[in-house]
Amino acid sequence: MSRRVFWIVLDSVGCGEAPDAAAFGDAGSDTLGTCARSGLLDVPNMAKLGLFNIDGTSFRSDEPVKPEDIEGIYGRAQEQSAGKDTTVGHWEMAGMISHTPLPTYPDGFPQDILDTLEKAWGRKIICNKPYSGTEVIKDYGEEHMKTGAMIVYTSADSVMQIAAHEDIVPVEELYRMCRIAREVMHGEHGCGRIIARPFEGEWPFRRTVRRHDFSLQPPRETVLDALKKAGFVNIGVGKIKDIFAGKSVMVSIPNMGNDANMDRTIDVADCDFEGLCYVNLVDTDMIYGHRRDIPAYTKALNDFDVQLGKLMEKMGDEDIILITADHGCDPGYTGTDHTREYVPVLAWGHGLKRGVNLGTLHTFADMGATIGEYFGIDYRGEGTSFLHAII
């Protein structure tokens, strides 16, 4: 019987402020708590796995599911990386802690970087400051349309975002310009991601689905590398290939939104393979978290829970579902940025124990270590496997 792990990352679904949240300006942040307090959260499948039994959370039920009635394994994990974004969160869960923060640009990018890009692109640059992605095209879109200058902006994360109207700069040309920027942004300026942000229409404009991320490659080995070397298959659904810059992601199903990504994951469950199906569901972060939309964020969780039930029906005797997140993005918090939080860890499989409380894992990397041990490879990265507790 083939072993498979379906590793699902609910992008930004944190479960309460981390011990160092204040150092990141995120004291009191609580993504899942905000959704629970909205009165709209309806996730019976995750509840059966132990979501509302997780220790130390604000949403832990006063009458949690009885241990003997819990069907899964539950706990939370603390991030050890020096950051709170998608890149370092996924790298850490895959076994590699980022001890040095990736560069951020609260005052915009240095002039020498801008000069280099303008020369290479043959276009001027406008904006060059931290900005909301929806607001930046409202404020700079018309100037871009008139002059052809590229809108370059950033956020609190380690990112360079490059926006252009598809009628002014065709998408493939925008991607080419992002690849140039990726080559320029290395060394001390090796930011986590260069993000193509195409938009369309007339003012106030609207962003299209043809966003594309150009990430740094992880500088050290991850569990994906180790699985590939050992002959297992790595399938990436959603942004996974982008996050790992394609490294050891052997089959990629690009991001099509949460619902479609889960539909494709359910399709993958019908396929015969041995290895990892690694899924990122980004809508909670990109569409609802940054826009601080509590009802829509909560509905996205409810919708996922329905599809989770369908996926569980497809699981074989040796398959495991592992659900987690990469950081927080509390839709009830101030500002529009990610939040430094614990993340939930839920696991389920026919061959796993029931009702195991993992407590608090020291690092996201414990998940990658556990996957490595489950597939019988030596890789543990910078984590500690908890396989012995769940089998």
N, C-alpha and C positions, 0 to 999 in steps of 0.2 A: 504494500500500500504506500503510495506516494505521500510525503509530508509537504504541507503547504501552510504558509502563514499569510494571512490577510491583515496587513498593518495599516490602519486607517487613522490619518491625522485630521482631526477636526480643527482646521486652521484657526488659531487664536482663542480657542475655548478653554481659557484658564479657569481655575477653581479656587481663587482667593489669593490675596497678596502674599508674595514670597517674603522670607525674613529680611531680605535686602531691598524690598520694594521702595522704601523711602529714598534710598541712594539713587534710584532711577526716577524719582519724582512721582511714584505710583502708590503711595501709602493709601490703603483703603480700597484699592481696586479689587474687583470680584466679578468676573465675567459671568460665570454660571450662577452665582448668587443673584446678580441683577436679573437674569432671565427667570430664575425661580420666583423671585419676588414680584415679577410682573403679573403673576397669576395665569400666564399663558402657556407655561411649559408643560408639555404632555409627552413624556418619553418612557412609556411602559417597558420597552425592551431593555433600555439602559438601566432602568430602575431594577429590573430582574437581575441584571448583572452586578448590581451593588452600588450604582451611582450615588444614591441618597444615603448610603452607609459609610461613605468616605470620611475618615476621621479628620477633625480640624476644619471642616468647611462650614460656611454659614448656612448652607442649604441641607445639611445633614438633618434628616427628618427626626422629629421628636418621637415618632413611632416608625423607625426604619424597618425595612423588610427583615424578618427574623432570619438569623444566619442559616437555619436549616432550609429556608425557602429561597435563598439566593442561588442563582444558577451559574454565577460567574465568579471571577476573582476581581478584587477592587482595591484601589489605593490611589496615591498621588505621588508625583515626582517633583523634585526641586532642580531648577536649572543651575549649573555651575559655570557656564560660559559667561564671558564678559560681554553680554548683549541680550537683546530681547527681540530678535527678529527671526524671520523664517529661516534664513540660511543657517545661522549658528544653532537654532533650535533643532533643525533636522540633522545637522552634522553631529550634534551631541547625542541625540537619540540613536544615531547610527554608530556611536562609539567614540567620537572625537570631540573632546571638550576644547573650546576656543578660549585659551587662557588670556590672550591679548585681544582687546577689543578691535574690531574692524573700524576703519576710519569713518567718522561722520563729519558733516559740513554745515554746522549751524549758521555760519556766516556766508555760505555759498562756496563755490569751488575756486581755488587759486587762479590768478590771472594767467599764469603760464600754462595751466591746463586748458583754459578757455582759448588762449591764443593757438595752442597746438591743434585743438579740435576745429577751430574756425578755418585754419589753413588746410587741414586734411579734408574737411567737408566742403569747402568753398562757400560756406554760408555763415552769416553772423549768428550770435547767440544772444537771446534775451531772457530776462528773469533772473536766473542764477541766485535763487534763495530757497529756503524751505517753504513749501506751499502744499495746500490741499490739491489733489489731482483734479477734482471737479472744478474748483475755483480758479485754478491757474489757466485753464482754457477759456474761462469767462473773461479773465482780466487781460490775457495776452493773446488770445486766439485771433482777434481781428488784426492786431499788429503783425502776427505771423502770416496771415492771409495776404496782407498788403506788401510785406517786405520779403517773405520767404525765410526770415530768420527762424532758427530753431529754438523752441522753448525748452530750456534746460533747468531743472529744479531738483530739489532733494526733499528729505523729510527727516524725522528724528532717527531713522534707520540708516544703515550704511548703504545708501543707494544713490545712483545718478539716474534720473528719469528724463527721458527725451521725448517730447510730444510734438506731433506734426499732424496737420490735416491731410487726409488721404488724397485730396484733390491737388494739394501742393507738393507733397512728398509721398510718392507711392510706397506702400508698405514694405516691399522688398528693398527699396532704397533706404528707408528708415532702419531696417534691420542691418543693412550694410554699414550704416553710420554708427549703429550701436556696437557692431563688431570692432570698428575702428576705436571707439571709445573704450571698449574692453581691453584692447591692446595698450592704450594710453594709461588707463587706470590700473596700474600694477605697482608692486613694491610698497612704498609708504602710502600710496594712494590706491591700494588694492581694495576698493570697496566691495561689499558683498555682491551687489547686483547692479547691472546696467539694465534699465527697463525701457523697452519701446512702448510708447503710449500713443497710438494713433487715435485720431478723433475725426468726426465727420459732421455734416449738416451745416446749419447756420447758427449764428449766436442765439443762445448761450452755448451751443455745440453739445455734442454727446460723444463719449468715448466708445470705441468699438471693441469687439471681442478679440481683435487681433493683437492684443498685448503679447509681448514676448520678453522673457527674462534671460539675460546673459550673465551667468553667475561665475564666480571663482570656482575652480576645482578644489575640493577638499585637499589640504596640503599633506594629510596623513591618511593611512588606510582606514576604511570604514568596513562595517559588516557586509556592505554590498560588494566591495572588492573581494573580501574573503569568500563569500558565497560563490561569486563568479569563478574564482580560482579553483574552488572545490567541485565545480561542475553543475552547480545549481542555477536555476533561471531567476533573474530579477526582472519583474514587470513593474513599470512605473505608470501610474494613472494620475492625470492632472499635471501639476507643476513639478513632479518628482524629477524628471529628466533635467529640467531647467535648474532646479535647486542644486543638483550634483554635477552640473555642467556636462551631463551625459555620461559621467564616469561610472562604469559598471552597470548602467541601466540598459539592459539588453533588448527589451521591448518597451516601447513608449506609446501610451494612449494620451494624447494632449488634452489639456483642460477644456471642457465644454460646459462648465457649470456643475454645481453639486449634484443635481438630479441625474444628469446624463453621465457624470463620472461614476455615480453609484450603479446606474444601469449597466455601464460597461464592466464594472467590477463584478456584478452578478453574472454577466456573460462569461467573464474570465473563470468564475467558479465552475462553469460547465466544461472548461478545457482541461486536458490531461497534461499536467506539468508538475515538476517537483521544485519547490523554491519559494520565493517571496513575491507577493503582490503588494506593492507599497503605494498607498493612495493618499493624495492631498486633496481635501475639500476646502477650497479657498473662499467661497462666497461669504461665509460667516465673517471673515476678516476683510476682504477687499470691498465687498458691496455693503455690508451691514455694520461691521464693527467700526471702521474708520468714519462712517457717516453717523455713528451713534444712534442707530435705528433699533431700539429694543424690540418692538413687535416683530419686525422682519427677521432679526437675528434669532429670536426665539422660535419663530415659525420654521426657519431653516433647520434648527435642531429637531423639531417635531417631525419634519419631513424626512430627515435622515433616519430617525428612529424607525419609521415605517419601512424604509428600504433595508435597514439593518435586519429586521425580522425576515425579510425575503432572502437576504444573504445567509442568515443562519440556517435556513431550510436547505441550502445547497451544500453545507459542509459535510465532508467525509469524516471517517473515524479518527484520522490523524491530523485533521486541519485545525488551525487555531485562528481566531479573530482577536486582534489586539487593537484597542482604541485608545488614542491619546490626543495631545495637542502640542503645539510648538512654542507657545507663549500666550499671553492674554491680549484682548482688545476690548475692554469692558465698555459695552454700548451705553452704560449709564454713567461713565466717568467723564471728567473734564477733558477738553482738548480732543484731538483726533488720532493720537498715536497709540502704539502698542503699550501694553501694561505688563509689568514684571510680576508674574504669578506662578504658583504651583500649577501643574497640569494633571488632569485625571489619568488614571491608568486602569483600564478595564480589559479583562481577558476572558475568553470563553472557548470551549471546545469539548467535543464528546469525551475525549480522553483526559480532560483536566478535572481536578478536584472542584468542589463546589463550596462557595462561601468563605474562601480564604481572604483574609484582610492583610494586604501587603504593608499597611501603614504608610509611612513616607519613605520613598526611595531617595537616596542621597543625590542621585544624578539621573538625568534622562538616559545616560549611557547604559544604565542597567537593563534597559529594554533591548538594546542591540546585543549585549552580552548574553541575554537569555535566548534570543533568536539564534545566535551562534551556537550555543550549547544544544539547543533543540535539534539543529541540523547536524550535530556531531562534529563540528569543526572547532579548531583551537581558539578562534578569535574571541576575545572578550573586550578589546578596546580599553577604554578607561572606566568601564563599568564592572559591576558584579552581578552575575546571573542569579535570578531568583527561581530558576526552573525547578530546583529541588522542592520548593514550597508549593508548587502548583500541579505537579504530576504525581 
